[in-house]
Amino acid sequence: MIGRRKLFGATAGALVMSQTLQSEGVAAAAKLAPLTGPTKSYLPRGVDGRIARLASLQLESQQDFTLGFRLMHSKALRASSAAAFARVLEREGIDPQTPLSPEEVGKLVDTEPTINIASKAWLANQQVTWKTLRDHFHDNADYYLSEMEEADKSGPGTLELAPTMDVPTYARHEIHIQPGGYVGDPFAGHIYHYGTNSFYISVIGHNEQDQVHKSTAARMPLPEDGKVKRILDMGCGIGQMTVALKERFPDAEVWGIDVGGPMVRYGHMRARRLGVDVNFAQRLAEVSGFPDNYFDMVTSYIVHHELPAEITRKVIAEAHRVTRPGGVYYPVDFNSGGTKSPARMMYSRWYDHRWNNEVWSLEYHSINFTNEIAARGFQVVKNAKPALPGFGVRHTVKV
Amino acid sequence: MAAETNRPTYTVDAIPSDITNSVFLGNPALDNVMSCIIAMSAEMWATKRRMKVIESLLAKKGVTQDMIESYVPTAAETKEWEKERDRFISLAMGPLANDGFRSISATFPKR
């Protein structure tokens, strides 16, 4: 099982996409005023397959460092932390496999310096990732806002924003300690996209070219009748999974919805640059606004561990309403861990919840997500294959 | 943002995390020092990476790695670089020599 903390690698850039991005970048730069502001940047610096290179060598190098640090941390610091953990358990006479609660684990490690240096260093590195990105986009706000404003108005694809939406409190947290979270920074999408590239590297591998999303989309099971005309990606974020699904099913009508306006705005701009026709909308997953039985496939990509359990249940109910009979519902997310786990696993989960600000993750692990889906009109398919190896297998069909 | 703007941003107020209140190393000062070390390391790597770009471009113009490695600074350069080295070390490493022994509440010493 891949632990939560392990998430958050060969480039297979698509030449056509690269060319599209390249010409778009040059054309965009020609129309817009040069970058101004304290950060001296030079645009465009070209593209790397599906992703535009960051606008300054300095910024790119800072991200290179934080990615490299994560790699080092995943080996050396994790090993020293694990060794310290083992010593603590031995000292306290606790079997490493004994399930402990978050409170019990917290008391063990509160003053253990080796464990805490590893934790602190990881978070400090992540703060460097966020701060350097955020500073750059804000220092060049006029340029980046202009880019999005131009993209807002045109296709391919559509963008629906909801400036008067009453954004629920549960969605306003700074998940992953990303400043502003998904809803509070105009460049949340930009910051999330570049910042999370390093999240994958030490666990699954590279994702700069959406490798993880594309492979997950490729493994999504079809309905039994093979008909996939409409797809919904709930809580789509910047639409990496949404775009991957459209690329797999080019004739389908594909929708990505998310509560974060800046996220879908960036997602639309990115999809447009990739030449992919996707419909993005700023909407709540639990109140999607689609007709009954509308979609052949409904999915989400690591959303539910960022929702309160009560909202997860509402989202499942909504997924049931909008999925047609025989359609597939496959939300990709972590295996449900329970309220007690062996000490090291529980520490990892608790630390991620408390200090990486995954506010709802412990609540997610306290429920059995698969059972919640089964209790709401979906049939769980037996012996199903994982869409994302190491994550919960939740291939379900609306009955 | 760089300029106050009436342009739509489609944002709402976020609920901030309290990461800045955390104390992992038993003493908030140590936590702060750790943050500084990580940030400085990122800056140092960014500088080194830039040097690699510069050297790579220079190589294409005929300035090779061997030339860089075997370069002998002039007497004037040596003197200037030593001054800069000492200034850097004094700034970055000098505080190691601080000999603090007075607690915050100590009164002025007799002079």
Chai-1 contact restraints between the chains, C-beta under 6 A:
chainA,res_idxA,chainB,res_idxB,connection_type,confidence,min_distance_angstrom,max_distance_angstrom,comment,restraint_id
A,G37,B,A2,contact,1.0,0.0,6.0,A-B,restraint_1
A,L57,B,R50,contact,1.0,0.0,6.0,A-B,restraint_2
A,Q58,B,A46,contact,1.0,0.0,6.0,A-B,restraint_3
A,S61,B,A46,contact,1.0,0.0,6.0,A-B,restraint_4
A,S61,B,R49,contact,1.0,0.0,6.0,A-B,restraint_5
A,Q62,B,A42,contact,1.0,0.0,6.0,A-B,restraint_6
A,Q62,B,A46,contact,1.0,0.0,6.0,A-B,restraint_7
A,F65,B,A42,contact,1.0,0.0,6.0,A-B,restraint_8
A,F65,B,W45,contact,1.0,0.0,6.0,A-B,restraint_9
A,N116,B,F24,contact,1.0,0.0,6.0,A-B,restraint_10
A,N116,B,L25,contact,1.0,0.0,6.0,A-B,restraint_11
A,S119,B,F24,contact,1.0,0.0,6.0,A-B,restraint_12
A,K120,B,F24,contact,1.0,0.0,6.0,A-B,restraint_13
A,K120,B,D31,contact,1.0,0.0,6.0,A-B,restraint_14
A,K120,B,M34,contact,1.0,0.0,6.0,A-B,restraint_15
A,A124,B,M34,contact,1.0,0.0,6.0,A-B,restraint_16
A,A124,B,S35,contact,1.0,0.0,6.0,A-B,restraint_17
A,A124,B,I38,contact,1.0,0.0,6.0,A-B,restraint_18
A,N125,B,I38,contact,1.0,0.0,6.0,A-B,restraint_19
A,V128,B,I38,contact,1.0,0.0,6.0,A-B,restraint_20
A,V128,B,A39,contact,1.0,0.0,6.0,A-B,restraint_21
A,V128,B,A42,contact,1.0,0.0,6.0,A-B,restraint_22
A,H138,B,M1,contact,1.0,0.0,6.0,A-B,restraint_23
A,D139,B,A2,contact,1.0,0.0,6.0,A-B,restraint_24
A,A141,B,M1,contact,1.0,0.0,6.0,A-B,restraint_25
A,A141,B,A2,contact,1.0,0.0,6.0,A-B,restraint_26
A,L145,B,R7,contact,1.0,0.0,6.0,A-B,restraint_27
A,L161,B,Y10,contact,1.0,0.0,6.0,A-B,restraint_28
A,P163,B,Y10,contact,1.0,0.0,6.0,A-B,restraint_29
A,V167,B,V12,contact,1.0,0.0,6.0,A-B,restraint_30
A,R172,B,A14,contact,1.0,0.0,6.0,A-B,restraint_31
A,R172,B,I15,contact,1.0,0.0,6.0,A-B,restraint_32
A,H173,B,I15,contact,1.0,0.0,6.0,A-B,restraint_33
A,E174,B,A14,contact,1.0,0.0,6.0,A-B,restraint_34
A,E174,B,P16,contact,1.0,0.0,6.0,A-B,restraint_35
A,E174,B,S17,contact,1.0,0.0,6.0,A-B,restraint_36
A,I177,B,S17,contact,1.0,0.0,6.0,A-B,restraint_37
A,I177,B,I19,contact,1.0,0.0,6.0,A-B,restraint_38
A,G180,B,A14,contact,1.0,0.0,6.0,A-B,restraint_39
A,G181,B,A14,contact,1.0,0.0,6.0,A-B,restraint_40
A,V183,B,V12,contact,1.0,0.0,6.0,A-B,restraint_41
A,V183,B,A14,contact,1.0,0.0,6.0,A-B,restraint_42
A,G184,B,T11,contact,1.0,0.0,6.0,A-B,restraint_43
A,G184,B,A14,contact,1.0,0.0,6.0,A-B,restraint_44
A,P186,B,T9,contact,1.0,0.0,6.0,A-B,restraint_45
A,P186,B,T11,contact,1.0,0.0,6.0,A-B,restraint_46
A,G261,B,Y10,contact,1.0,0.0,6.0,A-B,restraint_47
A,P262,B,Y10,contact,1.0,0.0,6.0,A-B,restraint_48
A,W355,B,S22,contact,1.0,0.0,6.0,A-B,restraint_49
A,N357,B,S17,contact,1.0,0.0,6.0,A-B,restraint_50
